[in-house]
Amino acid sequence: MTTVIVILLVVWAILAVVGFALEGLLWLGIIGVILFVGTLIFFFVRRAASRSKGV
């Protein structure tokens, strides 16, 4: 599961960089940032839930 999250984070970061590098694709950069942050939040919520189950 962690591997999938890392791959998604890399893909979203690449989309954001490409979007901000090319002026016509600014929307792609914004979507990339939103998806990157959303994936990070998802990862930390799942990690916190799995830690609380183990206790």
N, C-alpha and C positions, 0 to 999 in steps of 0.2 A: 504494500500500500504506500509506503514511504517513497518508493521508486517512482510510482505514478505521480505523486504530488511534486516531486523534484522535477520530473520531466515537464509537467504542466507549468511549473514556475519558470522554467527555462524558456518554454514556448511563449508564454505571456510576456516575458521580459524582451525577447527578440521582437515580438509584434510591437511592443511599446517603443523600442528603439527605432525600428523601421518607420513607425508612424510619426514619430517626432522628427526624424531625419528628413523625411520627404514632406514638404509643406502641404501637398494636396491630400496626404493621408493622415492628417491630424486626428481625425476621428478614430483611426486604427490605434494610434498611440493612447488615446483616452480609454478605449475599450480594453487595450492591453493592460493598462494600469489598474483599471477596475477589476479585471479578471485576476490579476496578480494578487491584489489585496484580498479579494474574495477567497482565493485558494489558500492564502496564508491563514486567514481567519478559520477556514474549514479545517486546516491541518492542526492548528492549535486547539480548537474545540475538541476534535477527535482525540488528540493526545491527552488532553486534560480528562476527558471522559474515561479513557482506557486506564489512566493512572488511578482515578478514584474507584474504579471497579476492582483493581488489584489490592486495594487496602482493606 
